[in-house]
Amino acid sequence: MIYETQVTKIGPEAEMFQAEGMLIFFGDEAPDTLADYCYNIDLIPSTGEILPGMNFFFDDQVFEIMAVGDVVKKNLDDLGHITLRFDGSTLAELPGTLYVEEKTMPTIQIGTRIGIQ
């Protein structure tokens, strides 16, 4: 496991992006313009590179990582900020986005554990 944290707060509009197959995570210092749309997480740095073929976990649900934007690790480590796309894309079009396999998105609650392995 190179990364593990938990959801601490859910913005009132966070579920809005699920219709587009997206989730936005941010540490507790999310800018006011984004805070309502984010799932807040404890800011914990990762301990290794994030690579395609690894797995992203939500409690016991597993999603294979398909593509990794250029600044995903830096944003995650520095800000707790990451956008997850559940579209199965193997090409990282956006630098701050992590792309995972396309399947039913997880249900996220306060206390949901997320991780990368």
C-alpha positions in Angstrom: 0.0 0.0 0.0 1.6 3.3 -1.1 -1.3 5.5 0.0 -4.1 5.3 2.5 -6.4 7.9 4.0 -10.1 8.4 4.7 -12.9 10.7 3.8 -13.4 13.3 6.6 -16.1 15.6 5.1 -18.4 15.6 2.0 -19.2 18.9 0.3 -22.9 19.4 -0.4 -22.4 19.3 -4.2 -19.8 16.5 -4.2 -22.1 13.9 -5.7 -22.9 16.2 -8.6 -19.9 14.9 -10.7 -20.8 11.3 -10.3 -23.2 11.6 -13.2 -20.1 12.5 -15.3 -18.1 9.5 -13.8 -15.9 11.8 -11.7 -15.0 12.3 -8.0 -12.9 15.1 -6.6 -10.8 14.7 -3.5 -9.1 17.5 -1.6 -7.4 17.9 1.7 -9.0 20.0 4.4 -7.6 23.2 2.8 -9.8 23.1 -0.4 -10.3 26.5 -1.9 -13.7 28.0 -1.2 -14.5 27.7 -5.0 -14.0 23.9 -4.9 -14.9 23.0 -1.3 -18.6 22.3 -2.0 -17.7 19.9 -4.8 -15.1 17.8 -3.0 -14.7 14.8 -0.8 -12.3 16.0 1.9 -9.6 13.6 3.0 -6.8 13.6 5.5 -3.6 14.9 3.9 -1.2 12.0 3.9 1.7 11.8 1.4 2.1 8.7 -0.7 5.1 6.5 -0.3 5.8 5.6 -4.0 5.0 6.3 -7.6 1.4 5.8 -8.8 1.4 3.7 -11.9 -1.1 2.2 -14.3 -1.9 -1.4 -13.3 -2.0 -0.5 -9.6 -5.3 -0.6 -7.7 -7.4 2.2 -6.2 -9.4 1.1 -3.2 -12.6 2.4 -1.6 -13.0 0.3 1.6 -13.3 -3.2 0.0 -14.1 -2.0 -3.6 -11.2 -2.2 -6.0 -10.6 -0.3 -9.2 -7.7 -0.8 -11.5 -5.7 2.3 -12.4 -5.6 2.8 -16.1 -3.8 6.1 -16.6 -2.1 8.7 -14.3 -1.8 12.4 -15.1 1.6 14.0 -14.7 0.8 15.9 -11.5 -1.4 13.4 -9.7 1.3 12.4 -7.2 2.4 15.9 -6.5 -1.1 17.2 -6.0 -2.1 14.3 -3.9 1.0 14.6 -1.7 1.0 18.4 -1.4 -2.8 19.2 -1.3 -4.7 15.9 -1.0 -6.1 16.9 -4.4 -7.0 14.3 -7.0 -9.7 13.9 -9.6 -10.8 10.4 -10.3 -12.4 9.5 -13.6 -14.2 6.2 -13.9 -14.1 6.0 -17.7 -11.4 3.3 -18.3 -9.2 5.7 -20.3 -5.7 4.6 -20.9 -4.5 8.1 -21.9 -4.2 10.7 -19.2 -5.7 13.8 -20.9 -5.7 16.0 -17.8 -2.5 16.3 -15.6 -4.3 16.2 -12.2 -6.5 13.2 -13.0 -6.3 9.6 -12.2 -8.2 7.3 -14.6 -9.6 4.0 -13.3 -11.5 1.2 -14.9 -15.1 1.9 -16.0 -17.5 0.2 -13.6 -20.1 1.1 -11.0 -18.8 3.9 -8.8 -18.5 3.4 -5.1 -20.7 4.8 -2.4 -18.6 7.2 -0.3 -19.4 8.2 3.2 -17.5 10.0 6.0 -15.0 7.4 7.2 -14.7 5.6 3.8 -11.1 4.5 3.5 -9.3 5.1 0.2 -5.9 3.7 -0.8 -3.6 2.9 -3.7 -1.7 -0.4 -3.9 
